Amino acid sequence: MTEDVPPRLAGHPDRIRWNAKYAGGAGPAFVPHPLAARALALAPPDGPVLDLACGPSGAALLAAGQGRRVTAVDVSDTALGLLDAEARRRGVRGLLTLVHADLGEWAADGPGGFALVLCTGFWDRPVFGPAARAAGPGGVLAWEAFTIAARTVRPGLPAGWCLAPGEPASLLPPGFTVLGEEDVPDERHGAKRRLLARRAGHGGHDRNGEHGPA
Ligand SMILES: C[S@@+](CC[C@H](N)C(=O)[O-])C[C@H]1O[C@@H](n2cnc3c(N)ncnc32)[C@H](O)[C@@H]1O
């Protein structure tokens, strides 16, 4: 992926930090995040996937390998370049739309366009609601982020990057049903929480015929 870096991203601290990290690493393994694999196994409705803060995403490649179109968004052009190259190698590049953006400023084109909205390894509270609304009827939302407990082993982790108790389920817009919520302790890297939720289908019913929360 070669593009001119938009001026407002050029000096973006997250871009600089993550570009350095990806450029200095041993190279990504492109292993799909387990939450992404679980979400895709839930058989979301036909339709595209939105992978937020995708990094060099094995999840995007897994979804594309299943024939889904994927919009993958990240502030790191290095990550997107790695994903671009691997998608070409696997012959699925045509299914990917790579978006170089700060999620604090980016929004999907209108709500409800995606069968699966995925975000792992990123938290910014104002991003969550609009991201959830990008899931269409019957669509799945899958999110993983550090919890505030992670600050006990990583005191430098800004509180704003961490889920407060009850989040992100407490922030779900109306019409979502929580399918699963799981705390993932990690004494080395910091505790995380995973959420799987589904938006009600057409008519306000979920796939089991039950109404979602009001
Ligand atoms: C921990 S990595 C997670 C990558 C991938 N989702 C995964 O689970 O392996 C965090 C990702 O968030 C991206 N990121 C950080 N701040 C961002 C921002 N403001 N807007 C968009 N992406 C951002 C980084 O570039 C990085 O790829």
The ligand as an SDF file (V2000), in Angstrom:
LIG
                    3D

 27 29  0  0  0  0  0  0  0  0999 V2000
   -2.8950   -3.7110   20.0090 C   0  0  0  0  0  0  0  0  0  0  0  0
   -2.9540   -3.3250   18.3110 S   0  0  0  0  0  0  0  0  0  0  0  0
   -4.3010   -4.3530   17.8190 C   0  0  0  0  0  0  0  0  0  0  0  0
   -4.2350   -4.8090   16.3970 C   0  0  0  0  0  0  0  0  0  0  0  0
   -5.2400   -5.8700   16.0270 C   0  0  0  0  0  0  0  0  0  0  0  0
   -6.6060   -5.3730   16.1380 N   0  0  0  0  0  0  0  0  0  0  0  0
   -5.0600   -7.1020   16.8870 C   0  0  0  0  0  0  0  0  0  0  0  0
   -5.9280   -7.4330   17.6770 O   0  0  0  0  0  0  0  0  0  0  0  0
   -4.0010   -7.7320   16.7610 O   0  0  0  0  0  0  0  0  0  0  0  0
   -3.6830   -1.7150   18.3170 C   0  0  0  0  0  0  0  0  0  0  0  0
   -3.9110   -1.1460   16.9330 C   0  0  0  0  0  0  0  0  0  0  0  0
   -4.6370    0.0630   17.0640 O   0  0  0  0  0  0  0  0  0  0  0  0
   -4.1530    0.9740   16.1220 C   0  0  0  0  0  0  0  0  0  0  0  0
   -4.4840    2.3260   16.6030 N   0  0  0  0  0  0  0  0  0  0  0  0
   -3.9870    2.9630   17.7010 C   0  0  0  0  0  0  0  0  0  0  0  0
   -4.5310    4.1650   17.8250 N   0  0  0  0  0  0  0  0  0  0  0  0
   -5.3830    4.3160   16.7670 C   0  0  0  0  0  0  0  0  0  0  0  0
   -6.2410    5.3660   16.3470 C   0  0  0  0  0  0  0  0  0  0  0  0
   -6.3310    6.5020   17.0340 N   0  0  0  0  0  0  0  0  0  0  0  0
   -6.9810    5.1840   15.2170 N   0  0  0  0  0  0  0  0  0  0  0  0
   -6.8810    4.0310   14.5150 C   0  0  0  0  0  0  0  0  0  0  0  0
   -6.0890    2.9980   14.8720 N   0  0  0  0  0  0  0  0  0  0  0  0
   -5.3580    3.1370   15.9960 C   0  0  0  0  0  0  0  0  0  0  0  0
   -2.6660    0.7040   16.0700 C   0  0  0  0  0  0  0  0  0  0  0  0
   -2.0520    1.1880   14.9210 O   0  0  0  0  0  0  0  0  0  0  0  0
   -2.6400   -0.8090   16.1830 C   0  0  0  0  0  0  0  0  0  0  0  0
   -2.6410   -1.4170   14.9180 O   0  0  0  0  0  0  0  0  0  0  0  0
  1  2  1  0
  2  3  1  0
  2 10  1  0
  3  4  1  0
  4  5  1  0
  5  6  1  0
  5  7  1  0
  7  8  2  0
  7  9  1  0
 10 11  1  0
 11 12  1  0
 11 26  1  0
 12 13  1  0
 13 14  1  0
 13 24  1  0
 14 15  1  0
 14 23  1  0
 15 16  2  0
 16 17  1  0
 17 18  1  0
 17 23  2  0
 18 19  1  0
 18 20  2  0
 20 21  1  0
 21 22  2  0
 22 23  1  0
 24 25  1  0
 24 26  1  0
 26 27  1  0
M  CHG  2   2   1   9  -1
M  END
$$$$
